[in-house]
């Protein structure tokens, strides 16, 4: 039986309050708190403020990474959470981000990455979810 070494969650968050995703300070607080809530290990981070609107940020983790890119003028944030080890940590981080931003719609993909085990040539296993 194959085992996944990592879990990669991608989410497009629609209908987000623009005030929550416009400023780099808010994005930084969101991602840094998600890392703490999920019990992940931060190595470094980088954030950037776009003009006139929006921000982006990434946190490099011992487990992999978390990133966000925002379009407040469209009420849209795209989020990427990829972790190895305990998959519940990826879900905790993403759940925190979603619950904080309160989008009206979430388009989410969940991918098992780094499949190892008995079968050769295994393809990426993924689940597409509309919430």
Backbone bond lengths (Angstrom), bond angles and torsions (degrees), N, CA, C in turn:
res aa  C-N    CA-C-N  psi(-1)  N-CA   C-N-CA  omega(-1)  CA-C   N-CA-C  phi
1 X - - - 1.460 - - 1.527 109.48 -
2 X 1.309 116.05 134.76 1.458 121.58 -179.20 1.526 110.75 -77.51
3 X 1.313 114.15 148.79 1.463 121.43 178.14 1.524 108.16 -124.17
4 X 1.320 116.30 138.03 1.469 121.43 176.47 1.523 109.01 -88.88
5 X 1.320 116.09 131.12 1.458 120.61 176.88 1.521 112.19 -83.21
6 X 1.337 116.75 -22.62 1.459 119.62 -177.90 1.507 112.42 -142.44
7 X 1.315 115.57 161.38 1.461 122.90 176.38 1.521 107.57 -126.05
8 X 1.331 116.13 127.58 1.462 122.38 -176.81 1.526 107.99 -120.79
9 X 1.323 116.23 116.87 1.461 121.84 179.60 1.521 108.12 -112.44
10 X 1.332 115.83 126.26 1.459 122.97 176.85 1.521 107.04 -116.98
11 X 1.317 117.24 134.01 1.465 119.44 -178.96 1.522 110.43 -141.43
12 X 1.332 114.77 135.31 1.461 122.25 169.62 1.520 106.26 -103.60
13 X 1.322 115.89 118.90 1.461 121.82 -177.43 1.520 108.71 -103.79
14 X 1.323 116.45 112.32 1.461 123.17 -177.35 1.526 110.29 -102.61
15 X 1.317 115.56 150.72 1.461 120.08 176.57 1.517 113.63 73.75
16 X 1.335 116.47 30.19 1.467 121.33 178.61 1.530 108.97 -82.95
17 X 1.313 116.33 140.45 1.462 121.77 174.75 1.533 108.29 -57.68
18 X 1.332 118.23 119.17 1.475 120.90 -177.37 1.525 114.11 -55.91
19 X 1.326 117.62 -30.55 1.461 120.33 -179.97 1.523 112.53 -65.60
20 X 1.331 117.80 -21.31 1.468 121.35 -179.20 1.523 113.13 -83.89
21 X 1.343 117.34 -16.18 1.466 119.93 -172.73 1.529 113.36 -128.99
22 X 1.308 117.92 14.04 1.469 120.64 -176.76 1.522 112.80 -89.90
23 X 1.316 117.67 -36.10 1.469 121.26 -171.97 1.522 111.81 -102.86
24 X 1.307 116.14 138.37 1.453 121.47 -178.68 1.531 111.55 -60.46
25 X 1.327 117.92 -31.93 1.468 120.29 179.56 1.532 110.83 -62.99
26 X 1.334 116.33 -38.99 1.466 119.87 179.42 1.523 111.38 -70.15
27 X 1.328 117.05 -38.92 1.461 122.14 178.03 1.525 109.90 -64.14
28 X 1.319 116.04 -43.68 1.469 120.37 178.64 1.519 110.72 -60.60
29 X 1.308 117.33 -47.12 1.465 121.04 179.79 1.534 110.63 -61.43
30 X 1.330 116.96 -41.77 1.460 121.78 179.95 1.527 111.28 -60.00
31 X 1.335 117.49 -51.80 1.460 120.49 -176.93 1.525 112.33 -69.34
32 X 1.320 116.97 -42.34 1.475 119.92 -179.35 1.531 110.56 -62.95
33 X 1.324 116.75 -38.68 1.467 119.99 178.20 1.526 110.79 -69.86
34 X 1.323 117.84 -39.11 1.469 120.74 177.40 1.525 110.86 -59.12
35 X 1.317 117.32 -40.20 1.468 121.64 178.18 1.528 109.82 -62.13
36 X 1.321 117.53 -45.31 1.471 120.91 -179.99 1.525 111.61 -65.88
37 X 1.338 116.51 -45.49 1.471 121.11 -178.74 1.528 110.63 -59.90
38 X 1.331 117.04 -39.04 1.462 121.36 -176.81 1.532 113.09 -83.20
39 X 1.319 117.22 -9.51 1.458 120.14 -179.27 1.520 112.81 72.87
40 X 1.335 116.17 33.94 1.457 121.52 179.60 1.530 110.68 -91.58
41 X 1.327 117.19 168.13 1.456 122.46 -174.82 1.525 110.38 -112.30
42 X 1.335 116.07 107.78 1.461 121.54 -179.84 1.524 110.74 -76.77
43 X 1.333 115.34 133.01 1.466 121.32 172.91 1.519 109.58 -101.24
44 X 1.353 117.15 -50.79 1.465 121.36 178.50 1.523 108.35 -159.67
45 X 1.335 115.43 171.98 1.462 119.84 178.81 1.516 110.08 -150.89
46 X 1.327 114.15 160.65 1.464 120.64 176.48 1.524 108.21 -149.32
47 X 1.334 116.09 138.62 1.463 122.43 -177.83 1.518 109.23 -134.12
48 X 1.340 115.85 153.10 1.459 120.19 179.88 1.527 109.65 -144.26
49 X 1.341 115.98 134.58 1.455 123.16 177.00 1.518 109.39 -96.68
50 X 1.339 117.02 121.77 1.460 120.88 175.12 1.524 109.39 -86.13
51 X 1.330 116.13 156.23 1.464 122.39 176.19 1.520 108.68 -119.63
52 X 1.291 120.86 131.40 1.457 125.03 7.64 1.533 113.92 -89.23
53 X 1.349 118.41 -10.88 1.467 120.02 -175.24 1.518 111.23 -139.48
54 X 1.321 114.63 152.98 1.452 120.89 168.87 1.511 114.73 95.45
55 X 1.320 113.36 164.10 1.460 121.01 -178.29 1.520 108.79 -152.16
56 X 1.320 114.21 162.76 1.454 120.56 174.83 1.516 107.85 -139.36
57 X 1.315 115.71 155.01 1.458 119.53 178.71 1.507 111.17 -160.50
58 X 1.327 113.73 153.60 1.463 120.16 177.21 1.528 108.38 -143.67
59 X 1.327 114.84 140.34 1.458 120.90 172.96 1.523 107.18 -118.84
60 X 1.313 115.64 123.01 1.453 121.87 172.80 1.520 107.68 -81.37
61 X 1.306 115.55 126.18 1.463 121.56 -177.82 1.526 110.19 -112.39
62 X 1.310 116.81 155.55 1.461 119.56 169.32 1.526 108.42 -59.77
63 X 1.329 116.41 -31.02 1.463 122.66 -179.21 1.530 112.71 -84.63
64 X 1.298 120.13 -19.02 1.468 127.76 174.47 1.528 110.19 152.21
65 X 1.380 119.08 -102.86 1.462 118.71 -176.99 1.535 112.55 -161.80
66 X 1.334 114.14 162.58 1.468 124.25 169.67 1.521 106.06 -133.90
67 X 1.345 116.42 136.08 1.458 118.94 177.40 1.528 110.49 -143.33
68 X 1.341 114.15 160.40 1.466 121.28 177.43 1.522 108.64 -146.82
69 X 1.311 115.21 147.55 1.462 122.07 173.78 1.521 105.88 -138.62
70 X 1.338 117.51 134.15 1.470 119.50 -172.42 1.517 113.00 -124.30
71 X 1.329 113.46 149.51 1.459 124.13 172.77 1.534 106.44 -130.72
72 X 1.323 118.35 82.07 1.466 119.85 -177.32 1.526 113.12 -60.06
73 X 1.349 116.83 -31.20 1.463 119.89 179.64 1.531 111.69 -65.51
74 X 1.334 116.91 -15.31 1.466 121.80 176.53 1.525 111.81 -114.46
75 X 1.333 117.43 1.78 1.467 120.79 -177.20 1.516 112.14 62.50
76 X 1.336 117.20 34.36 1.464 122.39 -172.76 1.526 111.61 -122.54
77 X 1.324 114.60 135.53 1.461 121.76 170.35 1.521 107.87 -132.94
78 X 1.334 116.34 134.01 1.460 120.18 174.69 1.526 107.46 -109.27
79 X 1.330 115.60 132.03 1.460 121.73 -171.65 1.522 109.40 -127.61
80 X 1.315 115.81 142.20 1.450 124.45 -178.09 1.524 107.87 -131.82
81 X 1.332 117.61 119.62 1.463 122.05 176.34 1.523 107.45 -125.85
82 X 1.330 116.36 116.78 1.459 121.36 -179.43 1.519 108.05 -128.87
83 X 1.326 115.85 121.72 1.462 120.11 179.23 1.519 110.36 -135.73
84 X 1.315 115.35 152.23 1.449 120.82 168.57 1.528 107.03 -106.94
85 X 1.299 115.75 168.52 1.453 118.61 -178.27 1.514 111.05 85.50
86 X 1.308 116.73 -135.86 1.463 123.72 -176.17 1.529 110.96 -65.45
87 X 1.350 118.72 110.88 1.469 120.05 -177.98 1.524 113.71 -65.07
88 X 1.328 117.42 -22.02 1.463 118.90 -179.56 1.529 111.60 -63.56
89 X 1.321 117.65 -25.05 1.466 120.42 179.53 1.524 111.45 -68.16
90 X 1.331 117.06 -37.60 1.472 120.09 176.81 1.520 109.61 -63.82
91 X 1.341 116.43 -44.42 1.464 120.13 179.33 1.527 111.17 -64.18
92 X 1.331 117.87 -40.72 1.469 120.76 179.13 1.527 111.22 -61.35
93 X 1.325 116.51 -44.56 1.470 120.14 -179.68 1.522 110.41 -63.66
94 X 1.332 116.97 -47.43 1.467 119.78 -179.28 1.521 110.84 -65.59
95 X 1.315 117.59 -42.58 1.470 120.27 179.09 1.525 111.36 -60.03
96 X 1.339 116.79 -39.51 1.461 119.36 177.68 1.527 110.95 -62.83
97 X 1.313 117.09 -46.13 1.470 121.20 -179.28 1.528 110.47 -61.31
98 X 1.328 116.95 -46.10 1.467 120.69 -179.71 1.526 111.03 -64.39
99 X 1.314 117.32 -44.27 1.473 118.96 -178.46 1.524 111.66 -67.16
100 X 1.318 117.61 -30.97 1.469 120.93 179.15 1.526 111.23 -74.16
101 X 1.320 117.47 -41.20 1.469 120.72 -176.65 1.527 113.32 -84.45
102 X 1.321 117.96 -17.35 1.470 123.70 176.14 1.527 113.10 47.63
103 X 1.333 118.36 56.63 1.467 119.81 178.46 1.527 111.18 -68.24
104 X 1.321 116.36 155.28 1.460 120.17 175.78 1.523 111.31 -79.74
105 X 1.339 116.85 -22.35 1.472 121.43 177.62 1.525 109.43 -147.83
106 X 1.330 115.08 141.28 1.463 121.42 177.15 1.524 108.40 -125.49
107 X 1.321 116.18 123.88 1.465 121.80 170.49 1.522 105.87 -104.78
108 X 1.339 116.00 113.72 1.458 120.45 -171.66 1.523 110.93 -123.97
109 X 1.319 115.77 140.74 1.458 123.25 172.52 1.526 107.95 -122.44
110 X 1.321 116.10 136.10 1.457 121.36 177.34 1.526 107.60 -121.14
111 X 1.326 115.40 123.12 1.469 121.05 -177.95 1.526 109.75 -120.82
112 X 1.315 116.03 131.54 1.452 120.54 168.79 1.517 106.44 -85.67
113 X 1.333 116.57 128.75 1.464 121.59 -174.88 1.519 109.96 -118.04
114 X 1.308 115.16 155.25 1.454 120.72 176.01 1.507 112.96 63.75
115 X 1.334 116.25 51.62 1.458 119.53 -179.75 1.523 110.21 -70.92
116 X 1.320 115.63 127.20 1.463 122.40 177.03 1.517 108.39 -129.90
117 X 1.306 115.75 154.77 1.453 118.26 177.95 1.497 112.71 142.69
118 X 1.317 115.99 -149.32 1.458 121.91 -167.77 1.519 115.45 -74.73
119 X 1.296 120.41 -27.18 1.467 121.37 -174.44 1.518 111.54 -98.20
120 X 1.339 115.80 135.45 1.459 120.24 174.47 1.515 109.90 -86.95
121 X 1.330 115.88 152.33 1.457 120.67 174.59 1.523 114.02 67.70
122 X 1.312 118.02 27.43 1.459 119.99 179.02 1.519 109.46 -68.07
123 X 1.312 115.79 139.99 1.459 120.87 178.04 1.520 110.08 -89.58
124 X 1.322 115.22 160.17 1.453 121.78 174.76 1.517 109.37 -56.23
125 X 1.320 117.13 128.43 1.457 120.73 176.02 1.522 107.91 -96.20
126 X 1.316 115.92 129.86 1.455 118.69 -178.77 1.511 110.96 -144.55
127 X 1.319 113.61 158.28 1.453 122.78 179.69 1.527 106.84 -128.81
128 X 1.314 116.93 128.32 1.465 120.61 175.91 1.530 107.80 -102.43
129 X 1.310 116.07 128.68 1.451 121.65 -176.67 1.516 110.61 -126.52
130 X 1.310 117.64 135.71 1.454 122.47 167.88 1.501 107.01 -112.71
131 X 1.312 115.78 120.49 1.470 120.15 -177.39 1.504 108.64 -113.04
